Amino acid sequence: MMQEHLTIVRHPLVQHKLTIMRDKATSTAGFRQLLREISQLLAYEVTRDLELSTRLIDTPVCEMEAPTLKGKKLALISILRAGNGLLDGVLELIPSARVGYIGLYRDEKTLQPVQYYYKVPDELGDRLVIALDPMLATGNSSVAAIDLLKKSGARNIRFLCLLAAPEGVARMREAHPDVPVITAALDERLNDKGYIVPGLGDAGDRMFGTK
């Protein structure tokens, strides 16, 4: 389903895998593997309209002008730590992508992001930049990450997440209306602790087996 600024990927395999991930009985290993698999499916959507050029190649039969990706290698930016779960799967499909990391954690009292690390590829202004974070909850960390990327020159940015809350989508639309959000599901709301409901808990804790 596509709306202005927001795309929800309704593919049956995406929705099936997401249901298993939501189940609290799913093991850490199972959750991690499913996140890798679902990220590959979501990657097809977020890269659907990549620009193409052509180059001359020799097939076993003849020469042909064949399609190939155009421009600089795209940049995948993992918003630590949970973003690494999406990163691994997307990298399997686009192994030539450049990779960056933004370290943010959420202050549990204020729900505001605190930065602790930032390392991104050069020439972001000439690349498609895909920011990766499984959860778009309050949107505060996501907005802060996009702010940093734009300060580094990024102009063509997309945000890929597994789950989104209406509050987070609205916050992103308000702060960065030029950044499309691609997700597997738009859930009901946030609870008083800033967690997505029904959600799947803390994606980082479930992926790494921490509390």
NUFIKE-375986 format. One record per residue: residue number from 1; x, y, z of N, C-alpha, C in turn. Coordinates in Angstrom, 3 decimals. Example, Ala and Ser with C-alpha at 12.3 -4.5 7.8 and 13.67 -1.06 7.14 Angstrom:
BEGIN
SITE seq     n.xx     n.yy     n.zz    ca.xx    ca.yy    ca.zz     c.xx     c.yy     c.zz
SITE   1   13.190   -5.690    7.800   12.300   -4.500    7.800   13.200   -3.300    7.800
SITE   2   12.850   -2.250    7.080   13.670   -1.060    7.140   12.900    0.030    7.870
***
This chain:
BEGIN
SITE seq     n.xx     n.yy     n.zz    ca.xx    ca.yy    ca.zz     c.xx     c.yy     c.zz
SITE   1    0.842   -1.192    0.000    0.000    0.000    0.000    0.877    1.242    0.000
SITE   2    0.588    2.188   -0.909    1.382    3.396   -0.998    0.535    4.608   -0.630
SITE   3    1.078    5.439    0.239    0.492    6.717    0.563    1.574    7.757    0.323
SITE   4    1.180    9.017    0.354    2.189   10.053    0.253    3.165    9.916    1.415
SITE   5    4.443    9.800    1.112    5.523    9.734    2.094    5.712    8.349    2.700
SITE   6    4.694    7.476    2.623    4.755    6.183    3.310    4.384    5.049    2.363
SITE   7    5.217    3.993    2.350    4.911    2.778    1.600    4.894    1.604    2.564
SITE   8    3.784    0.862    2.583    3.664   -0.348    3.405    3.735   -1.554    2.474
SITE   9    4.719   -2.409    2.710    4.937   -3.564    1.842    4.029   -4.702    2.317
SITE  10    3.019   -5.010    1.526    1.999   -5.993    1.908    2.276   -7.389    1.363
SITE  11    3.445   -7.621    0.826    3.742   -8.926    0.225    3.477  -10.036    1.247
SITE  12    2.834  -11.137    0.829    2.493  -12.213    1.772    3.688  -12.759    2.548
SITE  13    4.834  -12.907    1.899    6.002  -13.429    2.608    6.477  -12.452    3.683
SITE  14    6.414  -11.164    3.387    6.789  -10.154    4.383    5.867  -10.244    5.588
SITE  15    4.569  -10.305    5.336    3.609  -10.324    6.431    3.697  -11.622    7.247
SITE  16    3.933  -12.733    6.575    4.068  -14.020    7.279    5.289  -14.010    8.200
SITE  17    6.417  -13.573    7.673    7.640  -13.542    8.479    7.509  -12.558    9.629
SITE  18    6.848  -11.434    9.391    6.654  -10.446   10.454    5.816  -11.021   11.593
SITE  19    4.805  -11.812   11.269    3.987  -12.434   12.307    4.824  -13.333   13.208
SITE  20    5.716  -14.117   12.615    6.577  -14.992   13.416    7.507  -14.152   14.292
SITE  21    8.004  -13.047   13.765    8.886  -12.182   14.535    8.161  -11.523   15.712
SITE  22    6.897  -11.213   15.532    6.122  -10.598   16.618    5.920  -11.565   17.793
SITE  23    5.839  -12.856   17.512    5.562  -13.868   18.529    6.693  -13.890   19.558
SITE  24    6.355  -13.679   20.821    7.391  -13.625   21.857    8.076  -14.970   22.064
SITE  25    7.480  -16.050   21.549    8.090  -17.377   21.677    9.194  -17.617   20.651
SITE  26    9.323  -16.745   19.654   10.362  -16.913   18.639   11.736  -16.715   19.267
SITE  27   12.657  -17.617   18.995   13.986  -17.578   19.595   14.817  -16.419   19.052
SITE  28   15.903  -16.112   19.756   16.827  -15.074   19.296   17.378  -15.425   17.920
SITE  29   17.817  -16.670   17.746   18.357  -17.101   16.459   17.312  -16.999   15.356
SITE  30   16.091  -17.418   15.678   15.009  -17.344   14.707   14.671  -15.911   14.337
SITE  31   14.626  -15.040   15.339   14.325  -13.627   15.107   15.387  -13.008   14.203
SITE  32   16.652  -13.296   14.491   17.762  -12.732   13.722   17.705  -13.193   12.271
SITE  33   17.438  -14.474   12.052   17.361  -15.005   10.690   16.182  -14.408    9.929
SITE  34   15.044  -14.279   10.592   13.869  -13.706    9.945   14.084  -12.244    9.591
SITE  35   14.783  -11.518   10.452   15.057  -10.113   10.168   15.931   -9.994    8.921
SITE  36   16.904  -10.882    8.799   17.749  -10.882    7.599   16.907  -11.173    6.357
SITE  37   16.025  -12.165    6.445   15.207  -12.546    5.296   14.232  -11.445    4.906
SITE  38   13.572  -10.861    5.884   12.570   -9.844    5.585   13.221   -8.576    5.060
SITE  39   14.441   -8.297    5.503   15.130   -7.107    5.007   15.426   -7.224    3.520
SITE  40   15.704   -8.443    3.054   15.937   -8.640    1.625   14.675   -8.368    0.820
SITE  41   13.541   -8.805    1.342   12.274   -8.554    0.649   11.944   -7.066    0.637
SITE  42   12.186   -6.385    1.748   11.939   -4.945    1.803   12.897   -4.181    0.892
SITE  43   14.114   -4.718    0.734   15.107   -4.057   -0.109   14.630   -3.958   -1.560
SITE  44   13.861   -4.940   -2.028   13.334   -4.860   -3.384   12.467   -3.620   -3.556
SITE  45   11.674   -3.298   -2.531   10.780   -2.147   -2.621   11.545   -0.826   -2.541
SITE  46   12.491   -0.742   -1.616   13.188    0.526   -1.414   14.108    0.853   -2.590
SITE  47   14.490   -0.157   -3.378   15.362    0.078   -4.531   14.625   -0.071   -5.861
SITE  48   13.319   -0.081   -5.810   12.509   -0.370   -6.998   12.816    0.566   -8.171
SITE  49   13.072    1.845   -7.898   13.230    2.810   -8.981   14.666    3.325   -9.116
SITE  50   15.643    2.472   -8.803   17.035    2.864   -9.028   17.254    3.177  -10.516
SITE  51   18.070    4.186  -10.757   18.351    4.567  -12.140   19.225    3.522  -12.826
SITE  52   18.925    3.287  -14.105   19.682    2.329  -14.902   20.325    3.013  -16.097
SITE  53   21.458    2.475  -16.480   22.105    2.823  -17.735   22.290    1.516  -18.497
SITE  54   23.066    1.530  -19.564   23.360    0.295  -20.288   24.848    0.227  -20.603
SITE  55   25.329   -0.985  -20.817   26.698   -1.166  -21.286   26.734   -2.358  -22.241
SITE  56   27.699   -2.332  -23.099   27.829   -3.381  -24.094   28.501   -4.600  -23.471
SITE  57   27.869   -5.768  -23.613   28.441   -7.015  -23.117   28.355   -8.082  -24.204
SITE  58   29.127   -9.138  -24.030   29.055  -10.299  -24.912   28.362  -11.434  -24.180
SITE  59   27.209  -11.851  -24.655   26.590  -13.068  -24.149   27.201  -14.252  -24.906
SITE  60   26.905  -15.484  -24.519   27.411  -16.624  -25.303   26.900  -16.647  -26.745
SITE  61   25.895  -15.816  -27.057   25.279  -15.835  -28.380   25.662  -14.614  -29.220
SITE  62   25.677  -13.418  -28.587   25.913  -12.196  -29.354   26.229  -11.035  -28.418
SITE  63   26.521   -9.888  -29.001   26.663   -8.655  -28.240   25.285   -8.089  -27.931
SITE  64   25.197   -7.356  -26.816   23.942   -6.665  -26.507   24.213   -5.480  -25.597
SITE  65   23.329   -4.491  -25.650   23.324   -3.391  -24.695   22.478   -3.841  -23.505
SITE  66   23.116   -4.048  -22.368   22.419   -4.624  -21.206   22.291   -3.593  -20.089
SITE  67   21.188   -3.657  -19.317   20.979   -2.686  -18.244   21.944   -2.886  -17.082
SITE  68   22.350   -1.784  -16.494   23.243   -1.806  -15.336   22.941   -0.595  -14.468
SITE  69   23.207   -0.704  -13.179   22.928    0.404  -12.285   23.758    1.626  -12.656
SITE  70   23.140    2.790  -12.535   23.763    4.042  -12.939   24.220    4.832  -11.718
SITE  71   25.320    5.550  -11.872   25.758    6.469  -10.828   26.627    5.813   -9.772
SITE  72   26.899    6.578   -8.716   27.760    6.100   -7.643   27.081    4.998   -6.843
SITE  73   27.904    4.171   -6.183   27.371    3.118   -5.331   26.487    3.739   -4.250
SITE  74   25.342    3.123   -4.004   24.463    3.682   -2.977   25.054    3.469   -1.588
SITE  75   24.550    4.210   -0.629   25.050    4.143    0.745   23.970    3.593    1.665
SITE  76   24.323    2.573    2.430   23.447    2.006    3.451   23.923    2.505    4.808
SITE  77   23.023    3.130    5.562   23.383    3.712    6.848   22.614    2.993    7.955
SITE  78   23.335    2.245    8.770   22.718    1.527    9.882   22.636    2.435   11.102
SITE  79   21.434    2.576   11.635   21.243    3.304   12.891   21.386    2.276   14.008
SITE  80   22.511    2.368   14.706   22.880    1.347   15.689   21.936    1.345   16.881
SITE  81   21.800    0.135   17.482   22.469   -1.087   17.040   21.581   -1.966   16.182
SITE  82   20.260   -1.786   16.328   19.321   -2.697   15.678   19.344   -2.583   14.161
SITE  83   19.803   -1.450   13.640   19.868   -1.294   12.195   20.736   -2.328   11.520
SITE  84   21.687   -2.905   12.276   22.565   -3.922   11.686   21.805   -5.157   11.235
SITE  85   20.676   -5.428   11.860   19.883   -6.579   11.445   19.323   -6.412   10.048
SITE  86   18.896   -5.194    9.705   18.446   -4.907    8.349   19.630   -4.814    7.388
SITE  87   20.715   -4.236    7.868   21.895   -4.039    7.026   22.406   -5.346    6.445
SITE  88   22.492   -6.380    7.256   23.062   -7.651    6.798   22.306   -8.207    5.593
SITE  89   20.983   -8.154    5.663   20.189   -8.696    4.567   20.280   -7.856    3.305
SITE  90   20.228   -6.539    3.451   20.290   -5.662    2.280   21.652   -5.777    1.606
SITE  91   22.708   -5.907    2.407   24.055   -6.042    1.845   24.211   -7.308    1.016
SITE  92   23.476   -8.360    1.358   23.555   -9.582    0.568   23.041   -9.345   -0.844
SITE  93   22.069   -8.448   -0.985   21.535   -8.134   -2.300   22.368   -7.085   -3.018
SITE  94   22.972   -6.167   -2.255   23.736   -5.061   -2.850   25.118   -5.039   -2.206
SITE  95   25.945   -6.035   -2.486   27.235   -6.143   -1.796   28.204   -5.005   -2.103
SITE  96   27.976   -4.279   -3.196   28.878   -3.187   -3.550   28.537   -1.881   -2.848
SITE  97   27.452   -1.852   -2.090   27.033   -0.618   -1.420   28.078   -0.157   -0.413
SITE  98   28.186    1.151   -0.254   29.006    1.719    0.799   28.196    1.699    2.089
SITE  99   28.872    1.592    3.231   28.179    1.406    4.508   28.614    2.465    5.514
SITE 100   27.637    2.993    6.242   27.921    3.931    7.325   27.143    3.552    8.573
SITE 101   27.517    4.172    9.698   26.885    3.860   10.981   26.597    5.148   11.748
SITE 102   25.414    5.193   12.338   25.051    6.288   13.236   24.673    5.668   14.576
SITE 103   25.411    6.032   15.620   25.139    5.501   16.951   24.246    6.444   17.725
SITE 104   23.024    6.004   18.000   22.062    6.773   18.790   21.407    5.843   19.796
SITE 105   21.194    6.329   21.014   20.352    5.584   21.936   19.301    6.528   22.501
SITE 106   18.212    5.942   22.946   17.092    6.741   23.427   17.140    6.870   24.938
SITE 107   17.172    8.109   25.416   17.073    8.353   26.850   15.696    7.897   27.319
SITE 108   15.662    6.944   28.241   14.396    6.329   28.652   13.473    7.295   29.393
SITE 109   14.020    8.381   29.921   13.180    9.365   30.628   12.605   10.408   29.671
SITE 110   13.476   10.953   28.808   13.026   12.015   27.907   12.567   11.488   26.555
SITE 111   12.933   10.238   26.219   12.666    9.616   24.920   13.386   10.344   23.783
SITE 112   14.379   11.167   24.128   15.139   11.903   23.123   16.413   11.136   22.765
SITE 113   16.897   11.279   21.515   18.093   10.550   21.082   19.372   11.175   21.619
SITE 114   20.338   10.325   21.932   21.667   10.752   22.361   22.673   10.128   21.389
SITE 115   23.490   10.960   20.748   24.445   10.473   19.758   25.740   10.037   20.431
SITE 116   26.289    8.890   19.974   27.573    8.438   20.491   28.541    7.993   19.394
SITE 117   28.085    7.919   18.131   28.980    7.502   17.051   28.420    7.982   15.722
SITE 118   29.340    8.353   14.797   28.914    8.777   13.460   30.055    8.565   12.480
SITE 119   29.864    7.670   11.508   30.854    7.397   10.477   30.113    7.004    9.208
SITE 120   30.222    7.838    8.160   29.469    7.591    6.934   30.391    7.705    5.726
SITE 121   29.981    7.143    4.574   30.796    7.251    3.359   30.901    8.699    2.882
SITE 122   31.875    8.953    2.023   32.010   10.290    1.463   31.062   10.473    0.279
SITE 123   30.972   11.694   -0.192   30.162   12.054   -1.359   28.708   11.596   -1.235
SITE 124   28.121   11.790   -0.069   26.724   11.379    0.123   25.775   12.130   -0.809
SITE 125   26.154   13.335   -1.188   25.290   14.113   -2.069   25.118   13.514   -3.442
SITE 126   26.021   12.620   -3.835   25.943   11.975   -5.144   25.421   10.548   -5.063
SITE 127   24.980   10.134   -3.899   24.535    8.751   -3.713   23.075    8.701   -3.253
SITE 128   22.402    7.602   -3.598   21.160    7.270   -2.913   21.542    6.762   -1.535
SITE 129   20.939    7.350   -0.498   21.247    6.983    0.878   20.024    6.306    1.488
SITE 130   20.210    5.090    1.994   19.114    4.354    2.634   19.445    4.199    4.114
SITE 131   18.663    4.845    4.962   18.830    4.740    6.411   18.034    3.540    6.907
SITE 132   18.651    2.743    7.785   18.063    1.472    8.227   17.876    1.445    9.730
SITE 133   16.646    1.211   10.160   16.340    1.041   11.586   15.042    0.246   11.672
SITE 134   15.025   -0.905   12.360   13.811   -1.721   12.370   12.566   -1.017   12.894
SITE 135   12.726   -0.091   13.857   11.560    0.496   14.508   11.502    2.008   14.301
SITE 136   10.380    2.482   13.772   10.102    3.916   13.711    9.017    4.176   14.758
SITE 137    9.451    4.491   15.971    8.524    4.623   17.107    8.151    6.098   17.316
SITE 138    8.862    6.789   18.205    8.583    8.223   18.386    9.040    9.027   17.184
SITE 139   10.023    8.504   16.472   10.589    9.221   15.337   11.731   10.136   15.709
SITE 140   11.988   10.312   17.004   13.028   11.256   17.424   14.420   10.840   16.949
SITE 141   14.769    9.563   17.139   16.078    9.090   16.703   16.191    9.111   15.183
SITE 142   15.129    8.740   14.509   15.144    8.716   13.048   15.337   10.120   12.483
SITE 143   14.625   11.082   13.041   14.767   12.468   12.594   16.179   12.966   12.860
SITE 144   16.727   12.633   14.034   18.092   13.052   14.365   19.093   12.452   13.385
SITE 145   18.891   11.175   13.010   19.797   10.524   12.063   19.724   11.196   10.694
SITE 146   18.529   11.500   10.236   18.376   12.161    8.942   18.975   13.562    8.983
SITE 147   18.810   14.263   10.107   19.443   15.579   10.268   20.949   15.480   10.034
SITE 148   21.579   14.475   10.648   23.025   14.299   10.522   23.422   13.983    9.077
SITE 149   22.642   13.137    8.423   22.949   12.776    7.042   22.844   13.984    6.116
SITE 150   21.844   14.815    6.334   21.702   16.008    5.501   22.845   16.994    5.753
SITE 151   23.301   17.081    6.989   24.444   17.939    7.286   25.705   17.446    6.577
SITE 152   25.748   16.136    6.302   26.882   15.567    5.573   26.704   15.640    4.057
SITE 153   25.630   16.284    3.613   25.428   16.517    2.192   24.437   15.613    1.497
SITE 154   23.853   14.638    2.201   22.900   13.728    1.568   21.662   14.485    1.097
SITE 155   21.240   14.179   -0.125   20.070   14.849   -0.687   18.969   13.876   -1.086
SITE 156   19.354   12.644   -1.403   18.398   11.623   -1.829   18.398   10.516   -0.784
SITE 157   17.482   10.611    0.174   17.474    9.712    1.335   16.151    8.954    1.383
SITE 158   16.240    7.683    1.746   15.047    6.870    2.017   15.238    6.206    3.373
SITE 159   14.121    5.989    4.056   14.169    5.389    5.394   13.459    4.049    5.354
SITE 160   14.194    2.993    5.702   13.649    1.631    5.669   13.530    1.093    7.085
SITE 161   12.324    0.654    7.451   12.105    0.097    8.792   11.184   -1.108    8.701
SITE 162   11.170   -1.880    9.768   10.325   -3.064    9.835    8.919   -2.706   10.308
SITE 163    8.842   -1.905   11.364    7.567   -1.475   11.934    7.573    0.033   12.119
SITE 164    6.392    0.635   11.977    6.247    2.067   12.217    5.004    2.327   13.056
SITE 165    5.071    3.362   13.877    3.916    3.845   14.620    3.420    5.130   13.960
SITE 166    2.127    5.412   14.042    1.617    6.650   13.435    2.344    7.893   13.934
SITE 167    2.711    7.896   15.215    3.408    9.053   15.780    4.769    9.270   15.115
SITE 168    5.470    8.167   14.868    6.779    8.269   14.234    6.686    8.705   12.783
SITE 169    5.702    8.170   12.067    5.504    8.555   10.668    5.183   10.044   10.578
SITE 170    4.313   10.519   11.476    3.954   11.934   11.477    5.153   12.818   11.797
SITE 171    5.978   12.377   12.745    7.174   13.151   13.123    8.152   13.226   11.955
SITE 172    8.350   12.125   11.261    9.238   12.118   10.101    8.678   12.985    8.974
SITE 173    7.383   12.896    8.748    6.771   13.694    7.675    6.911   15.182    7.976
SITE 174    6.752   15.555    9.226    6.869   16.956    9.608    8.297   17.467    9.449
SITE 175    9.275   16.666    9.908   10.668   17.108    9.902   11.335   16.933    8.538
SITE 176   10.994   15.835    7.842   11.671   15.513    6.582   10.657   15.006    5.551
SITE 177    9.830   15.892    5.041    8.795   15.462    4.075    9.376   14.925    2.775
SITE 178   10.655   15.175    2.521   11.299   14.715    1.298   11.897   13.314    1.430
SITE 179   11.779   12.707    2.605   12.359   11.383    2.850   11.235   10.342    2.923
SITE 180   11.071    9.501    1.904   10.030    8.478    1.954   10.350    7.395    2.986
SITE 181    9.297    6.868    3.599    9.418    5.805    4.596    8.853    4.524    3.999
SITE 182    9.625    3.454    4.046    9.186    2.143    3.560    9.180    1.195    4.753
SITE 183    8.059    0.516    4.990    7.922   -0.340    6.166    7.059   -1.554    5.854
SITE 184    7.145   -2.569    6.725    6.312   -3.761    6.565    4.945   -3.604    7.216
SITE 185    4.828   -2.686    8.193    3.548   -2.529    8.884    3.474   -1.184    9.582
SITE 186    2.274   -0.610    9.575    1.972    0.582   10.369    1.096    0.118   11.523
SITE 187    1.660    0.100   12.736    0.937   -0.412   13.895    0.004    0.638   14.497
SITE 188   -0.623    0.298   15.634   -1.705    1.117   16.164   -1.242    2.419   16.809
SITE 189   -0.220    2.321   17.698    0.111    3.486   18.522    1.386    3.192   19.299
SITE 190    1.798    4.191   20.102    2.864    4.011   21.086    2.256    3.883   22.469
SITE 191    2.919    3.113   23.345    2.468    3.097   24.739    3.189    4.202   25.505
SITE 192    2.955    4.267   26.827    3.510    5.380   27.612    5.022    5.301   27.769
SITE 193    5.635    4.185   27.359    7.086    4.056   27.397    7.719    4.276   26.017
SITE 194    6.892    4.625   25.036    7.401    4.879   23.699    7.618    3.646   22.862
SITE 195    7.026    2.504   23.269    7.139    1.276   22.490    5.938    1.147   21.545
SITE 196    6.198    0.562   20.373    5.137    0.366   19.396    4.196   -0.734   19.864
SITE 197    2.879   -0.493   19.716    1.826   -1.452   20.070    1.039   -1.803   18.801
SITE 198    0.834   -3.108   18.491    1.265   -4.292   19.237    2.759   -4.578   19.142
SITE 199    3.405   -4.135   18.083    4.857   -4.201   18.016    5.437   -5.589   18.104
SITE 200    6.717   -5.626   18.515    7.402   -6.906   18.717    8.430   -6.806   19.836
SITE 201    8.298   -5.772   20.668    9.259   -5.555   21.745   10.429   -4.734   21.256
SITE 202   11.554   -4.831   21.945   12.766   -4.118   21.562   13.514   -4.948   20.523
SITE 203   13.614   -4.427   19.305   14.230   -5.204   18.214   15.682   -5.547   18.519
SITE 204   16.430   -4.611   19.090   17.827   -4.885   19.419   17.973   -5.985   20.444
SITE 205   17.162   -5.921   21.504   17.229   -6.963   22.540   16.867   -8.321   21.963
SITE 206   15.859   -8.368   21.119   15.430   -9.660   20.573   16.437  -10.197   19.562
SITE 207   17.119   -9.306   18.877   18.103   -9.739   17.882   19.379  -10.220   18.530
SITE 208   19.803   -9.550   19.612   21.074   -9.872   20.238   20.942  -10.685   21.522
SITE 209   19.716  -10.936   21.967   19.513  -11.738   23.166   19.856  -11.014   24.434
SITE 210   19.666   -9.695   24.449   19.940   -8.886   25.647   18.643   -8.383   26.242
SITE 211   18.734   -7.844   27.445   17.561   -7.307   28.123   17.758   -5.837   28.409
***
